[in-house]
Amino acid sequence: MRGAGAILRPAARGARPFCDGSHFFQRTGLSPLKFKAQETRMVALCTCKATQRPPYCDGTHRSERVQKAEVGSPL
């Protein structure tokens, strides 16, 4: 990618940072977050939805609260 924009890399291995619409069918309470990259640089997008800086990963997934959460429970 040349010019303005970000090089997007998911924070979690195998995660999909782009909306596939599945939240509508699974009733997750989540909705897409539209954003525009302001500069060209490497970033990690949050895929755990626990970040305090959406859409960017802030490392919250490493916290004890997130690590001890049960699979499928809201964060």
PDB file of N, CA, C and O in Angstrom:
ATOM      1  N   MET A   1       0.848  -1.167   0.000  1.00  0.00           N
ATOM      2  CA  MET A   1       0.000   0.000   0.000  1.00  0.00           C
ATOM      3  C   MET A   1       0.893   1.229   0.000  1.00  0.00           C
ATOM      4  O   MET A   1       1.803   1.340   0.822  1.00  0.00           O
ATOM      5  N   ARG A   2       0.643   2.126  -0.894  1.00  0.00           N
ATOM      6  CA  ARG A   2       1.424   3.356  -0.959  1.00  0.00           C
ATOM      7  C   ARG A   2       0.552   4.534  -0.582  1.00  0.00           C
ATOM      8  O   ARG A   2      -0.669   4.481  -0.726  1.00  0.00           O
ATOM      9  N   GLY A   3       1.173   5.596  -0.100  1.00  0.00           N
ATOM     10  CA  GLY A   3       0.421   6.785   0.276  1.00  0.00           C
ATOM     11  C   GLY A   3      -0.149   6.641   1.675  1.00  0.00           C
ATOM     12  O   GLY A   3       0.383   5.897   2.499  1.00  0.00           O
ATOM     13  N   ALA A   4      -1.236   7.360   1.941  1.00  0.00           N
ATOM     14  CA  ALA A   4      -1.845   7.350   3.272  1.00  0.00           C
ATOM     15  C   ALA A   4      -2.533   6.024   3.538  1.00  0.00           C
ATOM     16  O   ALA A   4      -3.048   5.385   2.620  1.00  0.00           O
ATOM     17  N   GLY A   5      -2.540   5.622   4.780  1.00  0.00           N
ATOM     18  CA  GLY A   5      -3.200   4.388   5.180  1.00  0.00           C
ATOM     19  C   GLY A   5      -2.318   3.603   6.111  1.00  0.00           C
ATOM     20  O   GLY A   5      -1.138   3.913   6.278  1.00  0.00           O
ATOM     21  N   ALA A   6      -2.882   2.600   6.709  1.00  0.00           N
ATOM     22  CA  ALA A   6      -2.144   1.780   7.659  1.00  0.00           C
ATOM     23  C   ALA A   6      -1.937   0.388   7.097  1.00  0.00           C
ATOM     24  O   ALA A   6      -2.739  -0.093   6.297  1.00  0.00           O
ATOM     25  N   ILE A   7      -0.876  -0.246   7.512  1.00  0.00           N
ATOM     26  CA  ILE A   7      -0.666  -1.654   7.212  1.00  0.00           C
ATOM     27  C   ILE A   7      -1.311  -2.395   8.374  1.00  0.00           C
ATOM     28  O   ILE A   7      -0.829  -2.309   9.504  1.00  0.00           O
ATOM     29  N   LEU A   8      -2.369  -3.106   8.121  1.00  0.00           N
ATOM     30  CA  LEU A   8      -3.142  -3.722   9.186  1.00  0.00           C
ATOM     31  C   LEU A   8      -2.715  -5.155   9.414  1.00  0.00           C
ATOM     32  O   LEU A   8      -2.579  -5.941   8.476  1.00  0.00           O
ATOM     33  N   ARG A   9      -2.505  -5.480  10.679  1.00  0.00           N
ATOM     34  CA  ARG A   9      -2.140  -6.832  11.052  1.00  0.00           C
ATOM     35  C   ARG A   9      -2.952  -7.192  12.290  1.00  0.00           C
ATOM     36  O   ARG A   9      -2.897  -6.466  13.282  1.00  0.00           O
ATOM     37  N   PRO A  10      -3.701  -8.285  12.263  1.00  0.00           N
ATOM     38  CA  PRO A  10      -4.502  -8.642  13.439  1.00  0.00           C
ATOM     39  C   PRO A  10      -3.623  -8.920  14.646  1.00  0.00           C
ATOM     40  O   PRO A  10      -2.514  -9.436  14.510  1.00  0.00           O
ATOM     41  N   ALA A  11      -4.126  -8.573  15.842  1.00  0.00           N
ATOM     42  CA  ALA A  11      -3.374  -8.765  17.073  1.00  0.00           C
ATOM     43  C   ALA A  11      -3.286 -10.234  17.453  1.00  0.00           C
ATOM     44  O   ALA A  11      -2.277 -10.670  18.007  1.00  0.00           O
ATOM     45  N   ALA A  12      -4.315 -10.990  17.167  1.00  0.00           N
ATOM     46  CA  ALA A  12      -4.338 -12.404  17.540  1.00  0.00           C
ATOM     47  C   ALA A  12      -4.116 -13.265  16.304  1.00  0.00           C
ATOM     48  O   ALA A  12      -4.627 -12.959  15.227  1.00  0.00           O
ATOM     49  N   ARG A  13      -3.368 -14.321  16.461  1.00  0.00           N
ATOM     50  CA  ARG A  13      -3.064 -15.205  15.337  1.00  0.00           C
ATOM     51  C   ARG A  13      -4.362 -15.822  14.799  1.00  0.00           C
ATOM     52  O   ARG A  13      -5.152 -16.384  15.557  1.00  0.00           O
ATOM     53  N   GLY A  14      -4.565 -15.710  13.506  1.00  0.00           N
ATOM     54  CA  GLY A  14      -5.741 -16.287  12.872  1.00  0.00           C
ATOM     55  C   GLY A  14      -6.984 -15.429  13.014  1.00  0.00           C
ATOM     56  O   GLY A  14      -8.049 -15.818  12.533  1.00  0.00           O
ATOM     57  N   ALA A  15      -6.886 -14.275  13.659  1.00  0.00           N
ATOM     58  CA  ALA A  15      -8.047 -13.412  13.841  1.00  0.00           C
ATOM     59  C   ALA A  15      -8.364 -12.688  12.542  1.00  0.00           C
ATOM     60  O   ALA A  15      -7.493 -12.491  11.695  1.00  0.00           O
ATOM     61  N   ARG A  16      -9.610 -12.299  12.402  1.00  0.00           N
ATOM     62  CA  ARG A  16     -10.034 -11.576  11.208  1.00  0.00           C
ATOM     63  C   ARG A  16     -10.446 -10.176  11.602  1.00  0.00           C
ATOM     64  O   ARG A  16     -11.479 -10.004  12.249  1.00  0.00           O
ATOM     65  N   PRO A  17      -9.665  -9.160  11.231  1.00  0.00           N
ATOM     66  CA  PRO A  17      -9.964  -7.803  11.679  1.00  0.00           C
ATOM     67  C   PRO A  17     -11.104  -7.136  10.918  1.00  0.00           C
ATOM     68  O   PRO A  17     -11.576  -6.076  11.328  1.00  0.00           O
ATOM     69  N   PHE A  18     -11.552  -7.734   9.822  1.00  0.00           N
ATOM     70  CA  PHE A  18     -12.567  -7.096   9.014  1.00  0.00           C
ATOM     71  C   PHE A  18     -13.937  -7.704   9.276  1.00  0.00           C
ATOM     72  O   PHE A  18     -14.059  -8.910   9.488  1.00  0.00           O
ATOM     73  N   CYS A  19     -14.955  -6.874   9.259  1.00  0.00           N
ATOM     74  CA  CYS A  19     -16.322  -7.292   9.564  1.00  0.00           C
ATOM     75  C   CYS A  19     -16.827  -8.293   8.526  1.00  0.00           C
ATOM     76  O   CYS A  19     -16.728  -8.062   7.321  1.00  0.00           O
ATOM     77  N   ASP A  20     -17.371  -9.413   9.017  1.00  0.00           N
ATOM     78  CA  ASP A  20     -17.987 -10.394   8.115  1.00  0.00           C
ATOM     79  C   ASP A  20     -19.499 -10.468   8.336  1.00  0.00           C
ATOM     80  O   ASP A  20     -20.182 -11.289   7.724  1.00  0.00           O
ATOM     81  N   GLY A  21     -20.015  -9.605   9.216  1.00  0.00           N
ATOM     82  CA  GLY A  21     -21.453  -9.558   9.457  1.00  0.00           C
ATOM     83  C   GLY A  21     -21.971 -10.599  10.429  1.00  0.00           C
ATOM     84  O   GLY A  21     -23.165 -10.601  10.726  1.00  0.00           O
ATOM     85  N   SER A  22     -21.121 -11.491  10.941  1.00  0.00           N
ATOM     86  CA  SER A  22     -21.592 -12.583  11.790  1.00  0.00           C
ATOM     87  C   SER A  22     -22.187 -12.086  13.108  1.00  0.00           C
ATOM     88  O   SER A  22     -23.014 -12.777  13.703  1.00  0.00           O
ATOM     89  N   HIS A  23     -21.784 -10.901  13.575  1.00  0.00           N
ATOM     90  CA  HIS A  23     -22.324 -10.376  14.831  1.00  0.00           C
ATOM     91  C   HIS A  23     -23.824 -10.131  14.742  1.00  0.00           C
ATOM     92  O   HIS A  23     -24.517 -10.176  15.759  1.00  0.00           O
ATOM     93  N   PHE A  24     -24.335  -9.874  13.543  1.00  0.00           N
ATOM     94  CA  PHE A  24     -25.776  -9.673  13.379  1.00  0.00           C
ATOM     95  C   PHE A  24     -26.540 -10.967  13.629  1.00  0.00           C
ATOM     96  O   PHE A  24     -27.625 -10.953  14.212  1.00  0.00           O
ATOM     97  N   PHE A  25     -25.974 -12.078  13.189  1.00  0.00           N
ATOM     98  CA  PHE A  25     -26.665 -13.364  13.290  1.00  0.00           C
ATOM     99  C   PHE A  25     -26.448 -14.036  14.642  1.00  0.00           C
ATOM    100  O   PHE A  25     -27.304 -14.793  15.101  1.00  0.00           O
ATOM    101  N   GLN A  26     -25.325 -13.769  15.276  1.00  0.00           N
ATOM    102  CA  GLN A  26     -25.010 -14.403  16.546  1.00  0.00           C
ATOM    103  C   GLN A  26     -25.448 -13.559  17.742  1.00  0.00           C
ATOM    104  O   GLN A  26     -25.296 -13.989  18.885  1.00  0.00           O
ATOM    105  N   ARG A  27     -25.984 -12.376  17.497  1.00  0.00           N
ATOM    106  CA  ARG A  27     -26.465 -11.474  18.557  1.00  0.00           C
ATOM    107  C   ARG A  27     -25.419 -11.247  19.645  1.00  0.00           C
ATOM    108  O   ARG A  27     -25.672 -11.481  20.827  1.00  0.00           O
ATOM    109  N   THR A  28     -24.266 -10.797  19.233  1.00  0.00           N
ATOM    110  CA  THR A  28     -23.147 -10.582  20.154  1.00  0.00           C
ATOM    111  C   THR A  28     -23.225  -9.248  20.890  1.00  0.00           C
ATOM    112  O   THR A  28     -22.556  -9.055  21.905  1.00  0.00           O
ATOM    113  N   GLY A  29     -24.036  -8.334  20.379  1.00  0.00           N
ATOM    114  CA  GLY A  29     -24.074  -6.990  20.950  1.00  0.00           C
ATOM    115  C   GLY A  29     -22.975  -6.107  20.394  1.00  0.00           C
ATOM    116  O   GLY A  29     -22.852  -4.945  20.782  1.00  0.00           O
ATOM    117  N   LEU A  30     -22.177  -6.650  19.490  1.00  0.00           N
ATOM    118  CA  LEU A  30     -21.080  -5.898  18.871  1.00  0.00           C
ATOM    119  C   LEU A  30     -21.555  -5.284  17.568  1.00  0.00           C
ATOM    120  O   LEU A  30     -22.506  -5.767  16.954  1.00  0.00           O
ATOM    121  N   SER A  31     -20.898  -4.234  17.153  1.00  0.00           N
ATOM    122  CA  SER A  31     -21.185  -3.639  15.858  1.00  0.00           C
ATOM    123  C   SER A  31     -19.865  -3.214  15.228  1.00  0.00           C
ATOM    124  O   SER A  31     -18.870  -3.024  15.928  1.00  0.00           O
ATOM    125  N   PRO A  32     -19.858  -3.066  13.913  1.00  0.00           N
ATOM    126  CA  PRO A  32     -18.614  -2.676  13.237  1.00  0.00           C
ATOM    127  C   PRO A  32     -18.152  -1.289  13.679  1.00  0.00           C
ATOM    128  O   PRO A  32     -18.968  -0.436  14.027  1.00  0.00           O
ATOM    129  N   LEU A  33     -16.861  -1.076  13.662  1.00  0.00           N
ATOM    130  CA  LEU A  33     -16.273   0.213  13.983  1.00  0.00           C
ATOM    131  C   LEU A  33     -15.542   0.698  12.743  1.00  0.00           C
ATOM    132  O   LEU A  33     -14.506   0.147  12.369  1.00  0.00           O
ATOM    133  N   LYS A  34     -16.074   1.713  12.118  1.00  0.00           N
ATOM    134  CA  LYS A  34     -15.466   2.264  10.913  1.00  0.00           C
ATOM    135  C   LYS A  34     -14.419   3.293  11.340  1.00  0.00           C
ATOM    136  O   LYS A  34     -14.678   4.132  12.203  1.00  0.00           O
ATOM    137  N   PHE A  35     -13.240   3.221  10.731  1.00  0.00           N
ATOM    138  CA  PHE A  35     -12.206   4.201  11.038  1.00  0.00           C
ATOM    139  C   PHE A  35     -11.368   4.449   9.803  1.00  0.00           C
ATOM    140  O   PHE A  35     -11.352   3.642   8.873  1.00  0.00           O
ATOM    141  N   LYS A  36     -10.678   5.562   9.802  1.00  0.00           N
ATOM    142  CA  LYS A  36      -9.808   5.919   8.695  1.00  0.00           C
ATOM    143  C   LYS A  36      -8.396   6.097   9.237  1.00  0.00           C
ATOM    144  O   LYS A  36      -8.173   6.886  10.155  1.00  0.00           O
ATOM    145  N   ALA A  37      -7.455   5.371   8.674  1.00  0.00           N
ATOM    146  CA  ALA A  37      -6.056   5.481   9.093  1.00  0.00           C
ATOM    147  C   ALA A  37      -5.545   6.877   8.758  1.00  0.00           C
ATOM    148  O   ALA A  37      -5.773   7.379   7.657  1.00  0.00           O
ATOM    149  N   GLN A  38      -4.863   7.497   9.698  1.00  0.00           N
ATOM    150  CA  GLN A  38      -4.361   8.856   9.526  1.00  0.00           C
ATOM    151  C   GLN A  38      -2.934   8.907   8.983  1.00  0.00           C
ATOM    152  O   GLN A  38      -2.490   9.948   8.498  1.00  0.00           O
ATOM    153  N   GLU A  39      -2.215   7.782   9.064  1.00  0.00           N
ATOM    154  CA  GLU A  39      -0.839   7.747   8.589  1.00  0.00           C
ATOM    155  C   GLU A  39      -0.481   6.318   8.195  1.00  0.00           C
ATOM    156  O   GLU A  39      -1.183   5.371   8.548  1.00  0.00           O
ATOM    157  N   THR A  40       0.603   6.178   7.472  1.00  0.00           N
ATOM    158  CA  THR A  40       1.073   4.856   7.071  1.00  0.00           C
ATOM    159  C   THR A  40       2.052   4.351   8.119  1.00  0.00           C
ATOM    160  O   THR A  40       3.119   4.933   8.314  1.00  0.00           O
ATOM    161  N   ARG A  41       1.684   3.259   8.797  1.00  0.00           N
ATOM    162  CA  ARG A  41       2.550   2.638   9.793  1.00  0.00           C
ATOM    163  C   ARG A  41       1.974   1.271  10.137  1.00  0.00           C
ATOM    164  O   ARG A  41       0.819   0.987   9.819  1.00  0.00           O
ATOM    165  N   MET A  42       2.759   0.434  10.776  1.00  0.00           N
ATOM    166  CA  MET A  42       2.331  -0.885  11.211  1.00  0.00           C
ATOM    167  C   MET A  42       1.490  -0.744  12.468  1.00  0.00           C
ATOM    168  O   MET A  42       1.908  -0.081  13.417  1.00  0.00           O
ATOM    169  N   VAL A  43       0.317  -1.354  12.491  1.00  0.00           N
ATOM    170  CA  VAL A  43      -0.556  -1.320  13.662  1.00  0.00           C
ATOM    171  C   VAL A  43      -1.118  -2.704  13.921  1.00  0.00           C
ATOM    172  O   VAL A  43      -1.121  -3.555  13.031  1.00  0.00           O
ATOM    173  N   ALA A  44      -1.595  -2.931  15.134  1.00  0.00           N
ATOM    174  CA  ALA A  44      -2.295  -4.170  15.475  1.00  0.00           C
ATOM    175  C   ALA A  44      -3.720  -3.791  15.843  1.00  0.00           C
ATOM    176  O   ALA A  44      -3.938  -2.939  16.703  1.00  0.00           O
ATOM    177  N   LEU A  45      -4.685  -4.421  15.195  1.00  0.00           N
ATOM    178  CA  LEU A  45      -6.082  -4.172  15.516  1.00  0.00           C
ATOM    179  C   LEU A  45      -6.528  -5.122  16.612  1.00  0.00           C
ATOM    180  O   LEU A  45      -6.141  -6.290  16.625  1.00  0.00           O
ATOM    181  N   CYS A  46      -7.340  -4.623  17.528  1.00  0.00           N
ATOM    182  CA  CYS A  46      -7.851  -5.437  18.624  1.00  0.00           C
ATOM    183  C   CYS A  46      -8.903  -6.399  18.098  1.00  0.00           C
ATOM    184  O   CYS A  46      -9.821  -5.993  17.385  1.00  0.00           O
ATOM    185  N   THR A  47      -8.773  -7.647  18.440  1.00  0.00           N
ATOM    186  CA  THR A  47      -9.800  -8.627  18.063  1.00  0.00           C
ATOM    187  C   THR A  47     -10.453  -9.255  19.289  1.00  0.00           C
ATOM    188  O   THR A  47     -11.364 -10.071  19.151  1.00  0.00           O
ATOM    189  N   CYS A  48      -9.997  -8.883  20.490  1.00  0.00           N
ATOM    190  CA  CYS A  48     -10.620  -9.418  21.708  1.00  0.00           C
ATOM    191  C   CYS A  48     -11.731  -8.499  22.202  1.00  0.00           C
ATOM    192  O   CYS A  48     -12.522  -8.893  23.059  1.00  0.00           O
ATOM    193  N   LYS A  49     -11.798  -7.297  21.680  1.00  0.00           N
ATOM    194  CA  LYS A  49     -12.810  -6.287  22.007  1.00  0.00           C
ATOM    195  C   LYS A  49     -12.686  -5.752  23.429  1.00  0.00           C
ATOM    196  O   LYS A  49     -13.650  -5.189  23.947  1.00  0.00           O
ATOM    197  N   ALA A  50     -11.537  -5.907  24.075  1.00  0.00           N
ATOM    198  CA  ALA A  50     -11.344  -5.421  25.441  1.00  0.00           C
ATOM    199  C   ALA A  50     -10.471  -4.170  25.496  1.00  0.00           C
ATOM    200  O   ALA A  50     -10.268  -3.611  26.574  1.00  0.00           O
ATOM    201  N   THR A  51      -9.958  -3.728  24.368  1.00  0.00           N
ATOM    202  CA  THR A  51      -9.058  -2.580  24.330  1.00  0.00           C
ATOM    203  C   THR A  51      -9.736  -1.296  24.798  1.00  0.00           C
ATOM    204  O   THR A  51     -10.953  -1.147  24.687  1.00  0.00           O
ATOM    205  N   GLN A  52      -8.948  -0.387  25.312  1.00  0.00           N
ATOM    206  CA  GLN A  52      -9.440   0.939  25.674  1.00  0.00           C
ATOM    207  C   GLN A  52      -9.182   1.938  24.540  1.00  0.00           C
ATOM    208  O   GLN A  52      -9.534   3.113  24.648  1.00  0.00           O
ATOM    209  N   ARG A  53      -8.565   1.459  23.451  1.00  0.00           N
ATOM    210  CA  ARG A  53      -8.230   2.329  22.314  1.00  0.00           C
ATOM    211  C   ARG A  53      -8.738   1.758  20.995  1.00  0.00           C
ATOM    212  O   ARG A  53      -7.940   1.589  20.073  1.00  0.00           O
ATOM    213  N   PRO A  54     -10.031   1.452  20.861  1.00  0.00           N
ATOM    214  CA  PRO A  54     -10.523   0.862  19.619  1.00  0.00           C
ATOM    215  C   PRO A  54     -10.201   1.744  18.421  1.00  0.00           C
ATOM    216  O   PRO A  54     -10.298   2.967  18.526  1.00  0.00           O
ATOM    217  N   PRO A  55      -9.837   1.185  17.329  1.00  0.00           N
ATOM    218  CA  PRO A  55      -9.783  -0.231  16.973  1.00  0.00           C
ATOM    219  C   PRO A  55      -8.423  -0.867  17.242  1.00  0.00           C
ATOM    220  O   PRO A  55      -8.186  -2.007  16.845  1.00  0.00           O
ATOM    221  N   TYR A  56      -7.526  -0.140  17.913  1.00  0.00           N
ATOM    222  CA  TYR A  56      -6.155  -0.614  18.076  1.00  0.00           C
ATOM    223  C   TYR A  56      -5.963  -1.471  19.331  1.00  0.00           C
ATOM    224  O   TYR A  56      -6.584  -1.222  20.364  1.00  0.00           O
ATOM    225  N   CYS A  57      -5.108  -2.468  19.228  1.00  0.00           N
ATOM    226  CA  CYS A  57      -4.764  -3.323  20.358  1.00  0.00           C
ATOM    227  C   CYS A  57      -3.914  -2.528  21.339  1.00  0.00           C
ATOM    228  O   CYS A  57      -2.964  -1.854  20.941  1.00  0.00           O
ATOM    229  N   ASP A  58      -4.260  -2.607  22.631  1.00  0.00           N
ATOM    230  CA  ASP A  58      -3.457  -1.945  23.659  1.00  0.00           C
ATOM    231  C   ASP A  58      -2.856  -2.949  24.642  1.00  0.00           C
ATOM    232  O   ASP A  58      -2.315  -2.560  25.677  1.00  0.00           O
ATOM    233  N   GLY A  59      -2.952  -4.240  24.318  1.00  0.00           N
ATOM    234  CA  GLY A  59      -2.376  -5.274  25.164  1.00  0.00           C
ATOM    235  C   GLY A  59      -3.288  -5.750  26.282  1.00  0.00           C
ATOM    236  O   GLY A  59      -2.873  -6.572  27.099  1.00  0.00           O
ATOM    237  N   THR A  60      -4.520  -5.255  26.339  1.00  0.00           N
ATOM    238  CA  THR A  60      -5.462  -5.652  27.389  1.00  0.00           C
ATOM    239  C   THR A  60      -5.667  -7.153  27.422  1.00  0.00           C
ATOM    240  O   THR A  60      -5.948  -7.714  28.481  1.00  0.00           O
ATOM    241  N   HIS A  61      -5.532  -7.816  26.278  1.00  0.00           N
ATOM    242  CA  HIS A  61      -5.742  -9.267  26.215  1.00  0.00           C
ATOM    243  C   HIS A  61      -4.765 -10.033  27.108  1.00  0.00           C
ATOM    244  O   HIS A  61      -4.992 -11.205  27.411  1.00  0.00           O
ATOM    245  N   ARG A  62      -3.698  -9.390  27.523  1.00  0.00           N
ATOM    246  CA  ARG A  62      -2.726 -10.041  28.408  1.00  0.00           C
ATOM    247  C   ARG A  62      -3.109  -9.941  29.887  1.00  0.00           C
ATOM    248  O   ARG A  62      -2.484 -10.579  30.733  1.00  0.00           O
ATOM    249  N   SER A  63      -4.129  -9.146  30.199  1.00  0.00           N
ATOM    250  CA  SER A  63      -4.500  -8.933  31.604  1.00  0.00           C
ATOM    251  C   SER A  63      -5.076 -10.201  32.231  1.00  0.00           C
ATOM    252  O   SER A  63      -5.603 -11.068  31.533  1.00  0.00           O
ATOM    253  N   GLU A  64      -4.969 -10.295  33.531  1.00  0.00           N
ATOM    254  CA  GLU A  64      -5.485 -11.457  34.256  1.00  0.00           C
ATOM    255  C   GLU A  64      -6.993 -11.592  34.051  1.00  0.00           C
ATOM    256  O   GLU A  64      -7.500 -12.704  33.905  1.00  0.00           O
ATOM    257  N   ARG A  65      -7.709 -10.473  34.038  1.00  0.00           N
ATOM    258  CA  ARG A  65      -9.158 -10.483  33.847  1.00  0.00           C
ATOM    259  C   ARG A  65      -9.549 -11.159  32.532  1.00  0.00           C
ATOM    260  O   ARG A  65     -10.471 -11.973  32.497  1.00  0.00           O
ATOM    261  N   VAL A  66      -8.851 -10.822  31.466  1.00  0.00           N
ATOM    262  CA  VAL A  66      -9.155 -11.410  30.160  1.00  0.00           C
ATOM    263  C   VAL A  66      -8.668 -12.850  30.093  1.00  0.00           C
ATOM    264  O   VAL A  66      -9.383 -13.711  29.580  1.00  0.00           O
ATOM    265  N   GLN A  67      -7.487 -13.132  30.590  1.00  0.00           N
ATOM    266  CA  GLN A  67      -6.928 -14.482  30.533  1.00  0.00           C
ATOM    267  C   GLN A  67      -7.755 -15.484  31.331  1.00  0.00           C
ATOM    268  O   GLN A  67      -7.822 -16.657  30.964  1.00  0.00           O
ATOM    269  N   LYS A  68      -8.386 -15.040  32.416  1.00  0.00           N
ATOM    270  CA  LYS A  68      -9.181 -15.938  33.257  1.00  0.00           C
ATOM    271  C   LYS A  68     -10.660 -15.989  32.867  1.00  0.00           C
ATOM    272  O   LYS A  68     -11.426 -16.754  33.451  1.00  0.00           O
ATOM    273  N   ALA A  69     -11.062 -15.186  31.893  1.00  0.00           N
ATOM    274  CA  ALA A  69     -12.468 -15.164  31.467  1.00  0.00           C
ATOM    275  C   ALA A  69     -12.827 -16.501  30.813  1.00  0.00           C
ATOM    276  O   ALA A  69     -12.005 -17.124  30.141  1.00  0.00           O
ATOM    277  N   GLU A  70     -14.066 -16.921  31.026  1.00  0.00           N
ATOM    278  CA  GLU A  70     -14.525 -18.148  30.395  1.00  0.00           C
ATOM    279  C   GLU A  70     -14.788 -17.893  28.924  1.00  0.00           C
ATOM    280  O   GLU A  70     -15.188 -16.792  28.546  1.00  0.00           O
ATOM    281  N   VAL A  71     -14.569 -18.887  28.101  1.00  0.00           N
ATOM    282  CA  VAL A  71     -14.790 -18.779  26.671  1.00  0.00           C
ATOM    283  C   VAL A  71     -16.257 -18.413  26.433  1.00  0.00           C
ATOM    284  O   VAL A  71     -17.160 -19.052  26.973  1.00  0.00           O
ATOM    285  N   GLY A  72     -16.479 -17.395  25.632  1.00  0.00           N
ATOM    286  CA  GLY A  72     -17.828 -16.979  25.294  1.00  0.00           C
ATOM    287  C   GLY A  72     -18.441 -15.979  26.253  1.00  0.00           C
ATOM    288  O   GLY A  72     -19.528 -15.466  25.988  1.00  0.00           O
ATOM    289  N   SER A  73     -17.771 -15.684  27.370  1.00  0.00           N
ATOM    290  CA  SER A  73     -18.318 -14.721  28.321  1.00  0.00           C
ATOM    291  C   SER A  73     -17.952 -13.310  27.879  1.00  0.00           C
ATOM    292  O   SER A  73     -16.900 -13.109  27.271  1.00  0.00           O
ATOM    293  N   PRO A  74     -18.807 -12.325  28.177  1.00  0.00           N
ATOM    294  CA  PRO A  74     -18.481 -10.948  27.782  1.00  0.00           C
ATOM    295  C   PRO A  74     -17.303 -10.431  28.601  1.00  0.00           C
ATOM    296  O   PRO A  74     -17.135 -10.779  29.770  1.00  0.00           O
ATOM    297  N   LEU A  75     -16.493  -9.594  27.960  1.00  0.00           N
ATOM    298  CA  LEU A  75     -15.342  -9.013  28.655  1.00  0.00           C
ATOM    299  C   LEU A  75     -15.769  -7.678  29.197  1.00  0.00           C
ATOM    300  O   LEU A  75     -14.971  -6.984  29.829  1.00  0.00           O
TER     301      LEU A  75
END
